[in-house]
Amino acid sequence: MKQHVEKLHEIANRKSRRIIGLMSGTSLDGLDIAVCNIQGSGTQTVLSLEKFTTIPYQDNFRDQIRKIFAKREIDFQQLCLLNPFIGVEHGKMILECLEQWNIPANEIDLIASHGQTVFHAPQKQHRLPDFPNATLQIGDGDHIAVKTGIITLSDFRQKHIAAGGEGAPLAVYGDYFLFSKKGENRILLNMGGIANFTYLPASLGTEEVFTTDTGPGNTLLDAYARRFFHKSYDKDGEIAATGKVNETLLNELKSLSFFKLPFPKTTGPEVFNFDYVESAIQKSKLTSLSRQDIIATLTALSADTISDAIRSVMPADEVFKIYASGGGAHNVVLMARIRENLSRPVQLIDELGVAGDAKEAVLFAVLANEAIAGTQSFFGKKDGVPGVSMGKVSFPG
């Protein structure tokens, strides 16, 4: 153990660190792997992305996760088995990538693993006064560390909850350290399964930083693309473009109590799922609605609730720029409606020097860097952004 602690101390005191960031989102499309070189910490962080890829999950892998994903009632043995299984599989994927990139494993200082979220239960959602905010990510860090031989940080969201947060969104920390710019107000919009955004003030004042989930991003679009068209997602919004938004259904979907909750807030597929949509369809008496119209309406739902959330926290006369990332940034129909709703351009995060598809994996590498080499950053006494370091350390031996 002592040699591992001494190595960690030595890594913490280096001028730069080579960290692999991992991200597997609620879309279950695959594992994002980003090799990052990071110098400094906090607002002095300088990051270069050396390598990035997404390794697609096999259908059987996805099917095993979906047996327990976002469900109140599950086979507990399945959950128990998947925790180490996913860790080992992620470790194998890392080693395969390193071999392809001709990077020896001993040249990587740390792995930062988000894990696979299988249930998210903030108190605003479970409404049980005796229980705190909760979330669960599996894919055990010890198994990744042993499989790869690399010190691994994982389970980042638990410290956020322990310090009073909801375990999400965590992008705010890396967003602030990497993308803040003096003199420019910025909204960093991420549209994964769930959409969220970070507000970065032109003043650089941490007390003004704000972040929240807004509701669905791609999770409903992906689910209905699979159900109706046997596609993993609506590529470029091609299906939505052939349908027509049904305003009656859209209004019924927007009536969900989640959208009336105060900001900041978080959510997940536990709320935004087939039951939610099918119930709205039944209440609207629209059971004969075409499949294309349903997907067009779900796309409008994501766009409108994102736009409404941004408008609600930004003064009408405020000058700010929006930079988008995540799978939704590739959806032409979704992006066009957001631009129309907000009457302003929405640019891609790529323009700030990090590929949008790599952003979430990169940000977990930043969180690991902060845990090992950073100092605590204080974001003011407000919900959603506790000033904490996150990540549990797993040694390889």
Secondary structure, 3 states (H helix, E strand, C coil): CHHHHHHHHHHHCCCEEEEEEEEECCCCCEEEEEEEEEECCHHHCEEEEEEEEEEECCHHHHHHHHCCCCCCCCCHHHHHHHHHHHHHHHHHHHHHHHHHCCCCHHHCCEEEEEEEEEEEECHHHHCCCCCCCEEEEECCHHHHHHHHCCCEEECCHHHHHHCCCCCCCCHHHHHHHHHCECCECEEEEEECCEEEEEEECCCCCHHHCEEEEEEECCHHHHHHHHHHHCCCCCHHHHHHHCCCCCHHHHHHHHCCHHHHCCCCCCCCCCCCCHHHHHHHHHHCCCCCCCHHHHHHHHHHHHHHHHHHHHHHHCCCCCCCEEEEECHHHHCHHHHHHHHHHHCCCEEEHHHHCCCHHHHHHHHHHHHHHHHHHCCCCCCCCCCCCCCCCCCEEECCC
